[in-house]
Amino acid sequence: MKQVQDHYFKKAKKEGYVARSAFKLEEIDVKHKLIKQGDKIIDLGCYPGSWMQYISKKIGANGIVLGVDRTPLKIQLADNMRFVHGDINELDLSITASFAPSFDLVCSDMAPNTTGNKSVDAARSFQLCQMALLVAQDNLKKKGATLVKIFQGETFDQLLKQMRDEYDKVKIIKPKSSRNESREIFLLGLNLKNK
Ligand SMILES: C[S@@+](CC[C@H](N)C(=O)[O-])C[C@H]1O[C@@H](n2cnc3c(N)ncnc32)[C@H](O)[C@@H]1O
């Protein structure tokens, strides 16, 4: 496994990404054709910025990627990148509307600080996913999509059920580039209902 991680580390360096997380998003995007030219996308938990770098290239000059994180971004912002600094639990969430009237995709790679207690970590990760779903409800256009990362635990089934209620289709995804031992898994909701 270490060799696989070294492979992604080197690949990230070579391709100019600030983190290898970019390859998880790339893998999901290639398989599910999520990101298109001109898309408006919210990227929650965007620091250090590799998802934003990947998205920025794919959406081109007419798209916008709005990153949010409690840690200030250090990467150079391209013309189609915007950044809001803040904790998702404390931000005035209506701020997103000032960047675009509606969005095609909300993605969240947010991860809580881990305590080592699996139930506590999973519950915190679940809470961050709840915030991402809220942002998605408020900002997505009709048929928009949401991608969230969750730490597997007792709360996983609850999140899956909620997303099945809110989206026409929900996919469970474990990218190859995610460490095997990591408890993270992604849920992709396609076609937001009731818009
Ligand atoms: C795994 S990193 C994201 C990596 C990023 N996708 C990339 O490709 O560079 C998780 C991020 O979630 C952010 N985060 C965790 N809790 C948050 C919160 N309550 N509000 C905002 N950001 C949060 C952390 O600051 C951290 O930068």
The ligand as an SDF file (V2000), in Angstrom:
LIG
                    3D

 27 29  0  0  0  0  0  0  0  0999 V2000
   -8.8050   16.2920    3.6300 C   0  0  0  0  0  0  0  0  0  0  0  0
   -8.7540   18.0290    3.7620 S   0  0  0  0  0  0  0  0  0  0  0  0
   -9.3310   18.5360    2.1880 C   0  0  0  0  0  0  0  0  0  0  0  0
   -8.3410   18.3670    1.0690 C   0  0  0  0  0  0  0  0  0  0  0  0
   -8.7670   19.0830   -0.2040 C   0  0  0  0  0  0  0  0  0  0  0  0
   -9.9380   18.4430   -0.7870 N   0  0  0  0  0  0  0  0  0  0  0  0
   -7.6740   19.1100   -1.2440 C   0  0  0  0  0  0  0  0  0  0  0  0
   -7.8240   18.4230   -2.2600 O   0  0  0  0  0  0  0  0  0  0  0  0
   -6.6840   19.8020   -1.0840 O   0  0  0  0  0  0  0  0  0  0  0  0
  -10.1090   18.3760    4.8240 C   0  0  0  0  0  0  0  0  0  0  0  0
  -10.3480   19.8460    5.0850 C   0  0  0  0  0  0  0  0  0  0  0  0
  -11.5900   20.0060    5.7720 O   0  0  0  0  0  0  0  0  0  0  0  0
  -11.4910   21.2080    6.5000 C   0  0  0  0  0  0  0  0  0  0  0  0
  -12.5430   21.2930    7.5360 N   0  0  0  0  0  0  0  0  0  0  0  0
  -12.8030   20.4100    8.5230 C   0  0  0  0  0  0  0  0  0  0  0  0
  -13.8040   20.8600    9.3100 N   0  0  0  0  0  0  0  0  0  0  0  0
  -14.2030   22.0420    8.7770 C   0  0  0  0  0  0  0  0  0  0  0  0
  -15.1910   22.9950    9.1510 C   0  0  0  0  0  0  0  0  0  0  0  0
  -15.9570   22.8150   10.2290 N   0  0  0  0  0  0  0  0  0  0  0  0
  -15.3430   24.1030    8.3940 N   0  0  0  0  0  0  0  0  0  0  0  0
  -14.5510   24.3030    7.3010 C   0  0  0  0  0  0  0  0  0  0  0  0
  -13.5790   23.4460    6.9120 N   0  0  0  0  0  0  0  0  0  0  0  0
  -13.3990   22.3190    7.6380 C   0  0  0  0  0  0  0  0  0  0  0  0
  -10.0980   21.1270    7.1220 C   0  0  0  0  0  0  0  0  0  0  0  0
   -9.6420   22.4160    7.4990 O   0  0  0  0  0  0  0  0  0  0  0  0
   -9.2950   20.5000    5.9800 C   0  0  0  0  0  0  0  0  0  0  0  0
   -8.6060   21.4790    5.2560 O   0  0  0  0  0  0  0  0  0  0  0  0
  1  2  1  0
  2  3  1  0
  2 10  1  0
  3  4  1  0
  4  5  1  0
  5  6  1  0
  5  7  1  0
  7  8  2  0
  7  9  1  0
 10 11  1  0
 11 12  1  0
 11 26  1  0
 12 13  1  0
 13 14  1  0
 13 24  1  0
 14 15  1  0
 14 23  1  0
 15 16  2  0
 16 17  1  0
 17 18  1  0
 17 23  2  0
 18 19  1  0
 18 20  2  0
 20 21  1  0
 21 22  2  0
 22 23  1  0
 24 25  1  0
 24 26  1  0
 26 27  1  0
M  CHG  2   2   1   9  -1
M  END
$$$$
